[in-house]
Amino acid sequence: MNVLSFLGYAQSLVLLLLTVIAGVAAAVSLVHAALQRPDAFPAVDRQSKVIWVSILAAATLFIWLFGAIGLLGIVGVVATIVYIVDVRPRVDSIQNKTWFRKR
């Protein structure tokens, strides 16, 4: 095995790892959004539960079908990151849920 074939193998492995991590994050976010109360989303001035579940379902599908690096995969990754960083903490806080935080 020469250096170029090893680098190609390593690149493929890294892209696969990124896709799996992004896909699992999107799937977990989808499940989280689906399990929340419908009134929690408008209460924190965000889109409705139906819209977020639809966005995250599409994001999960895009990531698993097109990879995390393809154009639609990047759209899915961005949607997932927005949910994880912005929407999920607000929805959890209005429902007094703590997942990985101490009170």
C-alpha positions as CSV (number, residue, x, y, z in Angstrom):
1,M,0.0,0.0,0.0
2,N,1.5,3.3,-1.0
3,V,1.0,6.7,0.6
4,L,-1.6,7.9,-1.9
5,S,-3.9,4.9,-1.5
6,F,-3.5,5.2,2.3
7,L,-4.5,8.9,2.2
8,G,-7.5,8.0,0.0
9,Y,-8.6,5.3,2.5
10,A,-8.1,7.7,5.4
11,Q,-10.2,10.4,3.7
12,S,-13.0,8.0,3.0
13,L,-13.0,6.8,6.6
14,V,-13.1,10.4,7.9
15,L,-16.0,11.3,5.6
16,L,-17.9,8.2,6.6
17,L,-17.3,9.0,10.3
18,L,-18.6,12.6,9.8
19,T,-21.6,11.3,8.0
20,V,-22.4,8.8,10.8
21,I,-21.9,11.4,13.5
22,A,-24.1,13.9,11.7
23,G,-26.7,11.3,10.9
24,V,-27.0,10.1,14.4
25,A,-27.2,13.7,15.7
26,A,-30.0,14.5,13.2
27,A,-31.9,11.3,14.2
28,V,-31.6,12.0,17.9
29,S,-32.7,15.6,17.3
30,L,-35.7,14.3,15.3
31,V,-36.7,12.0,18.2
32,H,-36.2,14.8,20.7
33,A,-38.4,17.2,18.7
34,A,-41.1,14.6,18.2
35,L,-41.3,13.9,22.0
36,Q,-41.8,17.5,23.0
37,R,-45.1,19.2,23.8
38,P,-46.5,21.1,20.8
39,D,-47.0,24.3,22.8
40,A,-43.4,24.5,23.8
41,F,-42.1,25.7,20.4
42,P,-44.3,28.7,20.0
43,A,-43.8,29.6,23.6
44,V,-40.1,30.2,22.9
45,D,-40.8,32.1,19.7
46,R,-39.7,29.3,17.4
47,Q,-41.5,27.6,14.5
48,S,-44.2,25.0,15.4
49,K,-43.4,21.4,16.4
50,V,-44.7,20.1,13.0
51,I,-42.3,22.4,11.1
52,W,-39.3,21.4,13.2
53,V,-40.1,17.7,13.0
54,S,-40.4,18.0,9.2
55,I,-37.2,20.0,9.0
56,L,-35.3,17.4,11.1
57,A,-36.8,14.5,9.2
58,A,-35.7,16.0,5.9
59,A,-32.2,16.8,7.4
60,T,-31.9,13.2,8.6
61,L,-32.9,11.9,5.2
62,F,-30.5,14.2,3.4
63,I,-27.5,13.4,5.6
64,W,-28.0,9.6,5.3
65,L,-28.7,9.7,1.5
66,F,-26.2,12.3,0.4
67,G,-23.6,12.3,3.1
68,A,-22.6,15.1,5.4
69,I,-20.4,16.7,2.8
70,G,-22.8,16.9,-0.2
71,L,-24.8,20.1,-0.7
72,L,-28.1,18.7,0.7
73,G,-26.1,17.0,3.4
74,I,-24.6,20.3,4.5
75,V,-28.2,21.8,4.6
76,G,-29.2,18.9,6.8
77,V,-26.2,19.4,9.1
78,V,-26.9,23.2,9.4
79,A,-30.6,22.5,10.3
80,T,-29.5,19.9,12.9
81,I,-27.0,22.3,14.4
82,V,-29.6,25.1,14.6
83,Y,-32.0,22.8,16.4
84,I,-29.3,21.5,18.8
85,V,-27.8,24.9,19.7
86,D,-30.8,27.2,19.6
87,V,-34.2,25.5,19.7
88,R,-33.5,22.4,22.0
89,P,-32.2,24.4,24.9
90,R,-35.0,26.9,24.8
91,V,-37.7,24.2,24.5
92,D,-36.1,22.2,27.4
93,S,-35.8,25.2,29.6
94,I,-39.5,26.2,29.2
95,Q,-40.5,22.7,30.2
96,N,-38.0,22.6,33.1
97,K,-36.1,19.7,31.6
98,T,-32.4,19.2,32.1
99,W,-30.5,16.7,30.0
100,F,-26.8,17.3,30.5
101,R,-26.9,20.3,32.8
102,K,-26.9,20.5,36.5
103,R,-29.4,22.7,38.2
